[in-house]
Amino acid sequence: MTRIAANTLKTLRLLPRAALILVLLAAPVLAVPMMRADAGSTIEAPALRKSGVGFVLLVSLQRG
């Protein structure tokens, strides 16, 4: 077997393994655009309750 044929055979044997690795590495990148980000998937923090402390401080500082 000649050197060119040996190199070609070696390359053909490595090709499926290289393709598999490429697919595994590219899968997350290709999956990101498929996810649709809509308003229902956003998790928001609960709204803070207003305790009115600012108004109490304002009134007490004006009287003092």
C-alpha positions as CSV (number, residue, x, y, z in Angstrom):
1,M,0.0,0.0,0.0
2,T,1.4,3.4,-0.9
3,R,1.9,6.2,1.5
4,I,-1.0,8.3,-0.1
5,A,-3.4,5.4,0.2
6,A,-2.5,4.9,3.8
7,N,-3.0,8.6,4.7
8,T,-6.3,8.6,2.8
9,L,-7.5,5.5,4.7
10,K,-6.4,7.1,8.0
11,T,-8.2,10.3,7.2
12,L,-11.4,8.4,6.3
13,R,-11.3,6.6,9.6
14,L,-11.0,9.8,11.6
15,L,-13.7,11.6,9.6
16,P,-16.8,10.1,11.4
17,R,-15.2,10.8,14.8
18,A,-14.5,14.4,13.9
19,A,-18.0,14.9,12.6
20,L,-19.5,13.5,15.8
21,I,-17.3,15.9,17.9
22,L,-18.3,18.8,15.7
23,V,-22.0,18.0,16.1
24,L,-21.7,17.7,19.9
25,L,-19.9,21.1,20.1
26,A,-22.3,22.9,17.8
27,A,-25.6,21.5,19.3
28,P,-25.8,24.1,22.1
29,V,-25.1,27.0,19.8
30,L,-27.7,25.9,17.3
31,A,-30.3,25.2,20.1
32,V,-30.2,28.8,21.5
33,P,-32.2,30.5,18.6
34,M,-34.8,27.7,18.8
35,M,-35.8,28.8,22.3
36,R,-38.4,31.6,22.1
37,A,-38.1,34.1,24.9
38,D,-41.6,35.4,25.6
39,A,-43.0,37.3,28.6
40,G,-44.2,34.1,30.2
41,S,-40.8,32.7,30.8
42,T,-39.4,35.8,32.6
43,I,-39.1,35.4,36.4
44,E,-39.5,38.7,38.1
45,A,-38.9,39.7,41.7
46,P,-42.0,40.5,43.8
47,A,-42.9,44.1,44.1
48,L,-41.8,45.8,47.3
49,R,-44.6,47.0,49.6
50,K,-44.6,50.7,50.4
51,S,-44.4,51.1,54.2
52,G,-44.8,54.9,54.3
53,V,-41.7,55.5,56.5
54,G,-40.6,58.3,54.3
55,F,-43.7,60.4,54.9
56,V,-43.5,59.8,58.7
57,L,-39.9,60.9,58.7
58,L,-40.7,64.0,56.7
59,V,-43.5,65.1,59.0
60,S,-41.5,64.4,62.2
61,L,-38.5,66.4,60.9
62,Q,-40.6,69.4,60.0
63,R,-42.1,69.5,63.5
64,G,-38.7,69.2,65.3
